[in-house]
């Protein structure tokens, strides 16, 4: 019974997606919508097969920007979370600023970084870092704050230092919350890279979409959108796999990484 429920939960989104595609294709054909306004799914798939070398070229650059910024954001989030957890006065001073920083529109940051650092790789990576850093550091900090104080007191009574307590007690307990933030940041990383490419670049999926949009090649724009969605989904599944391997104490069952 439980197995059939799991199969139904997995197939339901696929069936719903296929129905939406069928409605989309039928609407385009039935109402004779010009391709420069809206291309059908069939035409988009044909476009992907014809332009996959170009999509691969631009997609690989977007992935490079996204993954580079994503990894650096993880490192910075770890350091910042440790400092916020260790230094109470820093937590009181910095934490509100982290919240306020999220009110700054992403497009403003992308424009500023393009002006300051040009059209190279650096401004795209900086945008990705800033977008991914916030959900990571907030989730890890909140996870660290949920640790039972008695566990910390017991470990410290055995002579453990602050650093060892953080690594051995606090960090393992906070990892599930941290991976929740990483999962959110993974989808943000692709989006941030694409937006940065829109505003100033000579390659990448954002740049490619801008070129095709100016030529009213909507089928190529939608093909790039599909690639972006697939890259985001791939990153999320990789994060699920990493969580499964690195946080074994949080496994629900052996098929956890495919349930979402």
Secondary structure, 3 states (H helix, E strand, C coil): CHHHHHHHHHHHHHHHHHHHHHHHHHHHHHCCCCCCCCCCHHHHHHHHHHHHHHHHHHHHHHHHHHHHHHHHHHHHHHHHHHHHHHCHHHHHHHHHHHHHHCCCCHHHHHHHHHHHHCCCHHHHHHHHHHHHHHHHHHHHHHHHHCCCHHHHHHHHHCCCCHHHHHHHHHHHHHHHHHHHHHHHHHHHHHHHHHHHHHHCCCCCHHHHHHHHHHCCCHHHHHHHHHHHHHHHHHHHHHHHHHHHHHCHHHCCCCCHHHCC
